[in-house]
């Protein structure tokens, strides 16, 4: 089939993936053809079975192969999709580190010792004590686990969210609060209600990777609005609105993933003016609000939900495993979204919602947030300094939230760097994963809370000389 080179600096897994992909693209392996079994390939090329398993797993995740139980692996019939993979979008090595593989690595390989590319806080940074107290309180109380719960979610938690939003000058009733299975479900519900196949949808560029995946799956045409350190390129946004006439703009004004940037008040006002002029609905993903030490206005607060759907989450600060998020919008839209939620999976978990409610109300929540924000600020200062010492350029220095967006002149292909990093038990976040068009990018996302191990910076330092 093709030769492997064990002495090459390119990992064997990557060589197998690249070699198989070339054979499929060239037509040597046609759609429906059966490829050698894992053992056959391992014996023929004198490599470990585990190496072949990993390579085939990536090929299945990327859509090149399909696994059929008791039959083996076959070349998948592929449909060319310019939105998912534009011509020239994949840089060297990027085919072995596509977004599907990235997501699977995050959620299937928690044994990786370093995760600077991930999107959550370390377990000892979370509200573990408050959650344990909430568990004990639930254990001694009477909880009805026989029913499905309220379609909109646990009422006391919705009331608490109403009060929290009131502190941010967002006026809602509990009936306008829809609890969801994390912010991801909230974004998915909004997308399925507001977006139809073929619709042009505006998104941040770079943007929130999970959302971009969901919108592509729905058949949306993604158009990126360039981010700046202080928000958006407003001239570009205005031009895109006039050219494409989109119905929806999904965005993160505050502590945005992956850039960490924060939109200024004047930018928020201008975006709302443009939304009014062009009849645009804005879906504001504000899941990092609790990490912000400064009391900033939101689009929802300025607009009072006339054109804004507002999304938040407790998964980032209480526990990512509990998956409790929420969505607020005008009453009519919330009713539609509640119906969609029921159709997709009935109710969300009242048990998880009760646990979160108990953690938030047991008296130490605000103290936890204060300590967490201070810890993140210290991590930002330290990690920004280390990256600067290594010659990285920082997109912004928010000194809050989880992320720094950085690039290095001697690392033009972060996808290739990320592949090498996995061999060292390091999960990185290469920039093309956050691109609406999956375009190659010199940028990388760093989660400052996961950058305490000096082995990370030693690895990055070595890559400067290896490039």
Secondary structure, 3 states (H helix, E strand, C coil): CCCCCCCCCCCHHHHHHHHHHHHHHHCCCCCCCECCCHHHHHHHHCCCHHHHHHHHHHHHHHCCEEEECCCEEEECCCCCCCCCCCCCCCCCCHHHHCHHHHHHHHHHCCCCCECCCCCCCCHHHCCHHHHHHHHHHHHHCCCCCCCCCCCCCCHHHHHHHHHHHHHCCCCCCHHHEEEECHHHHHHHHHHHHHCCCCCEEEEEECCCHHHHHHHHHCCCEEEEEEEECCEECHHHHHHHHHHHCCCEEEECCCCCCCCCCCCCHHHHHHHHHHHHHHCCEEEEECCCHHHCCCCCCCHHHHHCCCCEEEEEECCCCCCCCCCCEEEECCHHHHHHHHHHHHHHHCCCCHHHHHHHHHHHHCCCHHHHHHHHHHHHHHHHHHHHHHHHHCCEEECCCCCCCCEEEEEECCCCCHHHHHHHHHCCCECCEEHHHHCCCCCCCCEEEEEHHHCCCHHHHHHHHHHHHHC
